[in-house]
Amino acid sequence: MKTLQEYRDELVLIRDSPQKLADLALEAGADYAYYIEQSGELEIKRSEFLDAEKYRTTPPLSDKACENKWKVTADGQEDVRIHKRLKGLEKLMSIIKNATVVATVSARNQY
């Protein structure tokens, strides 16, 4: 899987080719689907962790304290990374869509 930086670099190189942009969008969409699945698994782990951790002490921990404890675990850190990557991929796919429209219109106007 590509990093967001690699996607950006490729997008700059192919911004005038609708077909290559479509291929890039397909690849980004596949990565997005993968990370959504990973996020779902981590969401289940997060829920289990928060449920177990909240009532471990008396008085119960606040939601914010539980959330902060989650973020320092290995799964919590992975959850944060995946969430940020998903947001980046969402923006990237939007940019690719806009670039595809512009490249397609430009190609039509040349004929």
C-alpha positions, -999 to +999 in steps of 0.1 A: +000+000+000+011+035-008+016+062+016-003+095+012+029+111+001+034+085-027-002+091-038+004+128-039+036+124-060+018+102-085-011+125-087+011+154-096+027+134-124-006+121-140-030+150-134-037+154-171-045+118-179-081+108-170-074+071-174-044+071-151-064+092-126-092+067-127-067+039-120-052+059-091-087+065-077-094+027-079-062+020-060-070+046-034-105+032-030-091-003-025-068+010+002-097+029+018-117-003+019-088-021+036-084+006+062-121+007+069-120-030+077-090-025+100-108+004+117-139-017+123-118-044+141-100-017+162-134-002+171-145-035+186-112-037+206-117-001+216-152-008+229-140-038+249-111-019+263-133+011+274-159-012+289-133-031+309-113+000+319-141+024+329-152+005+361-118-008+371-115+020+397-138+036+422-151+061+413-154+051+376-131+068+351-145+095+329-150+088+292-121+112+284-098+094+308-107+060+293-102+074+258-067+087+268-058+053+283-069+037+250-047+060+229-015+050+247-020+013+240-006-002+208-040-008+194-051+027+203-021+042+185-028+021+155-065+033+157-053+069+156-030+062+126-057+044+106-082+072+114-058+098+101-050+077+070-087+073+063-092+111+064-062+116+041-075+090+016-110+107+017-094+140+007-072+124-018-101+106-035-120+139-037-090+156-053-086+128-078-123+130-087-119+168-093-087+163-113-104+136-134-133+160-143-109+188-152-087+165-173-117+150-191-131+185-199-097+197-211-094+167-233-128+173-249-120+209-255-090+200-275-110+183-302 
